[in-house]
Amino acid sequence: MMQTHFTRLVGCELPIQMAGMGGVAIPPLVVAVCRAGGLGMLAGDGSSPETMQRLLDDVRSGTDRPFGVSFLMPYLREPACVDAAAAAARVVEFFYGAPDAQFVERVHAAGALACWQVGSADEAQTADQVGCDLIVAQGVEAGGHIRGQIGLLSLLDQVLRRVEVPVIAAGGIGSGRAMATALAGGAAAVRVGTRFVAALESPAHPLYVEQLVEARAEDTEVTEGFDLAWPDAPHRVLRSAIEAARGAPDEVIGANHDYFDPRRSSPVLRWQVLTPTVLTTGNIAAMPLWAGESVNFVASRQSAAEIVRDLVNEAAPLLAHGFPCADSKPDSRIGAPFSPS
Ligand SMILES: Cc1cc2nc3c(=O)[nH]c(=O)nc-3n(C[C@H](O)[C@H](O)[C@H](O)COP(=O)(O)O)c2cc1C
């Protein structure tokens, strides 16, 4: 229905890529997005090839559709994790480090497509030069860690002039209108993060989801505050989380349990980089509640399939019939018929 360079290359039905999201992008959510026609992205484990393989097996047991794996460069300690991911996934993606030909070659050697999420046109050009098959252009509206400094439309425009490969637009895309705008502007797909955090299949902590549902775009803020284990890396969160962390009386604010062995847990420290999930206990409000400006469109807890359907149902007619530019509200002065007094 919405075929693009992205859907043809990757082999999924719709030009929607779920964002790889630490703590949230676990197999059940990945499978749900794939089944809904998008490209589900598994948060890669960069320290243990065995754990990486177990996660890959869990995804494979839920779907035979194409999916991707995303790695955060600051946490990628075992390159063999990339080999395992590339042997099982259609797309292997990297973020938060200079595009690197060695990793792209590893991905290609195992038969997958290589992708890099970038925050500037220069970085996009480097990703293209080192052989990436896809590039994600991430605007500053994005939730979580932010690589660049400018808004998505401006970045997309610059990146599309510099590279030939399909470009995925990321940052602040929470509605079908935003999706259609990015596709009409030349993106081959959109990347959606915050909306999927609130999906029924997401493991995000219920209090985190509740706050996403209540928040507007204006309630997010870019900070470098949550920097424990990952300094000098700006990120967008709900402002309430920064305030709660500042006011937290203790340095240990909770505990986090292991995904494969929930009996094992480790303490959560104030300002620690960690996504609060159902496996997390303690002062959830003071943990980094990552959120993009797209949070405006998180109105309730929906299944991944419903989120995908909402986006497509709004985007498809806009793309097919053009964007109405006149405001049709009866009380609007703009576009109202001229009536001489
Ligand atoms: C909860 C959360 C966790 C994230 N974790 C990661 C991550 O581990 N790796 C990554 O590449 N991007 C991560 N991001 C950023 C996304 O890749 C993407 O750029 C962003 O979600 C797009 O903006 P949106 O949230 O407004 O849709 C995260 C975003 C969120 C909301």
The ligand as an SDF file (V2000), in Angstrom:
LIG
                    3D

 31 33  0  0  0  0  0  0  0  0999 V2000
   12.9390    5.2080   25.4160 C   0  0  0  0  0  0  0  0  0  0  0  0
   13.9170    5.5150   24.3250 C   0  0  0  0  0  0  0  0  0  0  0  0
   15.1180    4.8120   24.2950 C   0  0  0  0  0  0  0  0  0  0  0  0
   16.0100    5.0180   23.2340 C   0  0  0  0  0  0  0  0  0  0  0  0
   17.1360    4.2480   23.1740 N   0  0  0  0  0  0  0  0  0  0  0  0
   17.8750    4.2480   22.0400 C   0  0  0  0  0  0  0  0  0  0  0  0
   18.8800    3.2630   21.8260 C   0  0  0  0  0  0  0  0  0  0  0  0
   19.1420    2.4140   22.7030 O   0  0  0  0  0  0  0  0  0  0  0  0
   19.5340    3.2660   20.6450 N   0  0  0  0  0  0  0  0  0  0  0  0
   19.2370    4.1620   19.6450 C   0  0  0  0  0  0  0  0  0  0  0  0
   19.7960    4.0770   18.5650 O   0  0  0  0  0  0  0  0  0  0  0  0
   18.3250    5.1490   19.8410 N   0  0  0  0  0  0  0  0  0  0  0  0
   17.6190    5.1950   20.9960 C   0  0  0  0  0  0  0  0  0  0  0  0
   16.6270    6.1390   21.1460 N   0  0  0  0  0  0  0  0  0  0  0  0
   16.4350    7.1780   20.1250 C   0  0  0  0  0  0  0  0  0  0  0  0
   15.6460    6.6080   18.9370 C   0  0  0  0  0  0  0  0  0  0  0  0
   16.4900    5.8330   18.1290 O   0  0  0  0  0  0  0  0  0  0  0  0
   14.9880    7.6740   18.0160 C   0  0  0  0  0  0  0  0  0  0  0  0
   15.9600    8.5400   17.4780 O   0  0  0  0  0  0  0  0  0  0  0  0
   13.9070    8.4840   18.6930 C   0  0  0  0  0  0  0  0  0  0  0  0
   13.0790    7.6690   19.4820 O   0  0  0  0  0  0  0  0  0  0  0  0
   13.0510    9.2030   17.6630 C   0  0  0  0  0  0  0  0  0  0  0  0
   12.2480   10.1830   18.2520 O   0  0  0  0  0  0  0  0  0  0  0  0
   10.7690    9.9120   18.8540 P   0  0  0  0  0  0  0  0  0  0  0  0
   11.0080    9.2660   20.1830 O   0  0  0  0  0  0  0  0  0  0  0  0
   10.1810   11.2680   18.9710 O   0  0  0  0  0  0  0  0  0  0  0  0
   10.0350    9.0220   17.9170 O   0  0  0  0  0  0  0  0  0  0  0  0
   15.7360    5.9890   22.2270 C   0  0  0  0  0  0  0  0  0  0  0  0
   14.5420    6.7140   22.3000 C   0  0  0  0  0  0  0  0  0  0  0  0
   13.6370    6.4970   23.3320 C   0  0  0  0  0  0  0  0  0  0  0  0
   12.3480    7.2780   23.3550 C   0  0  0  0  0  0  0  0  0  0  0  0
  1  2  1  0
  2  3  1  0
  2 30  2  0
  3  4  2  0
  4  5  1  0
  4 28  1  0
  5  6  2  0
  6  7  1  0
  6 13  1  0
  7  8  2  0
  7  9  1  0
  9 10  1  0
 10 11  2  0
 10 12  1  0
 12 13  2  0
 13 14  1  0
 14 15  1  0
 14 28  1  0
 15 16  1  0
 16 17  1  0
 16 18  1  0
 18 19  1  0
 18 20  1  0
 20 21  1  0
 20 22  1  0
 22 23  1  0
 23 24  1  0
 24 25  2  0
 24 26  1  0
 24 27  1  0
 28 29  2  0
 29 30  1  0
 30 31  1  0
M  END
$$$$
